Amino acid sequence: MAILGWIITIVLFVVGMVGAILPILPGAVAILLGFVVYGLFLGFEPFGFWFWFIQVTIVAVITIADYAVGAWGVKKYGGSRASVIGSTIGIIAGPFVIPVAGLILGPFLGAFLGELIAGSDAEKSLKVGWGSIVGLFSSTIVKLVLQLIMIVLFFIWVL
């Protein structure tokens, strides 16, 4: 049973890291679930209050930063509230509407269209669309780093 526990835990870690890039996967939540699976199969003894406090805090930071960093990219390039909303809709819907390319095109088109709807000209809307891509990549880097820290802390606590 221990081997099965490790396999499921590692698979959840991989799903979590891929989820930092693909928004349709649960990301940090999958990694957190990996800790629970480990505990159920191999025991919760290595984990105490500080382990859970740190891990849940990182998940909260990832959740907040994911939106905030994306919105920062749009705002930094002069975007309005409409373009932030459009970018958010685009990042969620993009991968479903345009598989693979929708991951990048979704937030770009969402911010671009949102800014056009807000009354900006095409040049400014393109600039804001670019800002959504800057925000997306910045957010992805933040998620990757924080999720990697979660996994490293797990191995420090367990091994």
ABEGO torsion letter per residue (X at the ends): XAAAAAAAAAAAAAAAAAAAABAABAEAAAAAAAAAAAAAAAEAAABBAAAAAAAAAAAAAAAAAAAAAAAAAAAAAGBBAAAAAAAAAAAAAAAAABBGAAAAAAAAAAAAAAAAAAGBBAAAAAAAAAAAAAAAAAAAAAAAAAAAAAAAAAAAAAX
